[in-house]
Amino acid sequence: MKRTFLKTIAAAALTTVTLGFSGVAMAADITGAGATFPFPIYAKWAEAYKKETGTGLNYQSIGSSGGIRQIRAKTVAFGATDAPVSGADLDKDGMVQFPAIIGGTVPVINLDGFKSGELRVTGPVLAEMFLGTISKWNDPKLAALNPGKKLPDQTITVVHRADGSGTTFNWTDYLSSVSKDWADKVGKGAAVKWPAPTSVGGKGNEGVAANVSRTKGALGYVEYAYAKKNNIPVLALENKDGKFVLPDDLTFAAAAAGANWFSVPGMGISLVNQPGANAYPVVTASFILMYKEPANKAESAEVLKFFDWAFKNGKGLATELDYVPLPDALTSQIRQRVWSQINTK
């Protein structure tokens, strides 16, 4: 069942991105742009929503930084970002921000002879691999974590995002939380200077997935739906409780279970390295940005109708793709505390 959904999304992705970038005159009723991380589920929601309501969505999957630029330029009705905008910047821009979906970022590999989840890694060792201080797959630190596995004497090629990316923000937030070396030398951000001497960039989660798939010895990071869609093996990752866990909607949900969303202005909390035996350590929400006083009030009203429908009716589609839908109690608070600030009249 999940494979069928993913094949549909692969086709939808090509169509939606083409429409978004080419400006084809097949007008959509709602315009949005930004994060590639949630694109598979937004495409699936849009397909179902159009069938039910006749209202279309033209979403440009261009990366979180691009989404922030587009909404600030007022060329779209909503922006999407996995790197939350600060409360101060939201106030300055006159915008609100709310989470729409939760998912996980996963380490993906291209290593002959190893299936998904067969190899294990800890956060600090993973940080060393991305730093380039561990440069071979048969490094003693990796070998110690994987006794009995014959690791190849092969160079690790780091594949990272070439564009400003909320997925990168989430990934580097995690690496900073588990490695002082990474925090001191690189830090976290939507775009960072990648230190590994053998590294290559890719545009969007799509580009990273493609480069990992074609590069022997590659190590990269993508939103989990892209790993599944492209059948790219993932590493089992040690969580804060010392358990090695694999990504899926249950381990993502375990990480988000204790989230205090309104503890931070704009709801922009970090979900990385959360406690819990079943918690996956690299989890994030993807956020929506909208103006409190939108230039096109009618279109903004349609955006809220779309996400209201998605919150109520899109949960099954989300879990099919191993995203985590927001709980009803939270979406109710979003309607009352966030959407009430948007003037659509």
Helices and strands as residue ranges (DSSP letters): H 2-22, E 30-34, H 39-53, E 57-61, H 64-72, E 78-81, H 87-93, E 95-109, E 120-121, H 123-131, H 140-145, E 157-161, H 166-178, H 180-185, E 199-202, H 204-214, E 218-223, H 224-229, E 236-238, E 244-245, H 249-256, G 261-263, G 265-267, E 283-291, H 297-313, H 315-320, H 328-337, G 339-341
